[in-house]
Amino acid sequence: MYPAFKKLLQGKTDYNSKTMKDGLCFVWSKMLNHDDSIRKDLIKEKGYMFFLHELYRNDDISRILLSTFIIAQLADYKRDNLLGNEILASYKEEKKSKLRKGEKLLGHLLKNLTHPIHGIRQWSALCVAKLWENSNDLKILGIEMKIVETLLGLLNENMPEVRAAALHALGTFFGGKHEKEDISFAAMDLSIARNCAKVFDGSPLVRMELIRVLSKLIFLQRNEFAEIIQRFRDEAKEQRNHRKSIPLTTQANNATLARNSRTSFSQSQNQKIPVTPQQTTKGIVVPQSTGLMESETDLAYSLGAQSSFSQTKDDVSLFLNVVCFFFFFFLSFGIKQNKKKKKQKKCN
């Protein structure tokens, strides 16, 4: 059966009928899905050209879906991206001729990314992912043809499968390298990651794919992310040391300081007149002005005074709540006792 199907793809038999084309697409999709060994033979004998022609010329939805699936299977990176390498190595004379087939294929996939059928959009995104995953030249073509922007637009699709496929395609774009300095794949990766990080999706499939995309970026740029994390740690350590360096005296002096600051604060609030700028208590300089503070030490003292004042208010409110509780408790207890006495009198 296998040689017969290969002859049909090579055009040695009349396969112009619609039924024959539908049957070939269906059979080869099943064969590729279950047998990995036929991929090399199919590419070596250029049998994939049949599916490329079906993708370019056909308007039938089922054949477009199956052809896109077959091309994605042939271009799978885990199987050495055979179709992508074949497209780029078809002509060895000039670099432009190497990209001619790839440009045509990506152009049709770009058109299918905006197809009204969500299944075609989904498999077109997956096919793009498999084609450029191991090909820097196809990634550059994807940038020039604005395929990346189209995939970012698919993140707002209604179907979660399409959104997940778009995220997968954007994730396979990461890690590109090029000899030219004007093409910065690292900056492009960060730009894509910023847009992907804005995704707040309710679908578990999309969230799982988003985690894979961001984790791949962090793995590829792990040295840069390690430097950023170390920088944040150093800044946090400096802030902690700065807080510890604020001059604070013993607990007794702190209590005296808070009491004096609370007194000056209440006086300034009641009288609304400027207070003397400083007052010395046992060798400790206490700020008493309610205006702008001159140092972070003054700020710490004022915060201590305000916290002590608020703590006093909390204590008073707690005491009032306890008094009210016991009052209502004894009131209800007395009412119950009166009711019992009345019942006993009636019984007697």
C-alpha positions, 0 to 999 in steps of 0.5 A: 500500500505504501508505494502506491500512495507514494506514486499518487503523490508524485503524480504518476497516477491521475489524482485530479478528482476531488475524491482522490485528493481528499482521500490522499490528504486523509490517508497521509495525515493518518500515516504520519500521525502513527508512523515516524519512519515515513517522514524522511522518505516523504521529504526526500522524494519531495512528496510534500509538494502535493500538500503545499499545492493543496494549501496554496490553491485549494479552498476546501476547508478539510483539505486546508486543515489536513495539509496544514497538519501534515506540513506541521508534522514534517516540520516538527523540530523534535524530528529534526525539522526536516521540512524547514531544512528542505525549504531552506536548502532547496537551492544552494546557489543564492541565499535569496533562492533558499528563502523563496519557498519559505516566504511563499509558505509563510505568506499562505500561513499568514493569510490562514491565521486570519481565516474565519474557521478557528481550526485553520487558525489554530493549525496555521499557528502550530505550523508556523511554530514548527517551521521557525522553531529551529530556523533563524532565517524563517524567524527573520522572515516572520518579523519582516512579514509581521507574523509575530504581530498577527500571532499577538493579535490572536491572543484576544481570540474567542477560542482558547485553543487558538490562543494557546496555539498562538502562545506556543508559536510565540514561545518557539520564536524565542532563542534566535541568533543572527550574525547581523548586529541590527537584528536583536532577537533578545530585545524581540523576545523581551518585547513578546514576553511583555505582551504575553505577560499581560494575558489574564486568561481563564482557560487552564490550557492557555495559562499552562502554555503561558507558563511554558513560554515565560519559563523558556524565556527565563531559561534562555536568558537565565544569566540576565535574570540572575543579575536582576534578582541579585540587584533586587536582593542588594537593594533590599539588603541596603534598605534593611541596613539603612533602617537599622542604622537609624539612631534609637536609644534604650527603651526608657529613653524611647518611652520618654521621647514618645511621651514628650512628642505626644505632648507636643503633638497634642498642644500643636493640635489644640492651640494651633500655634507654632511650638518651639523648634527643639526641647532638650530632655536628658541630652536627647534632642526632641523635635516638636515642630509640626511642619516639615521634618529635617531628617529621617530620625525626626520622621521616626520619632514622629511616627513613634509619637503618633503610634503611641497616641493611636495605641492609647485611643485603642486602649480606651475603646477596648475598655469601653467595649468591655464595660458595655459587654458586662453591662448588657450581660448583667442586664440580660441576666437580671431580666431572666431572673425576674421572669423566673420569679414571676413564673414561680409566683404564678405557679404558687 
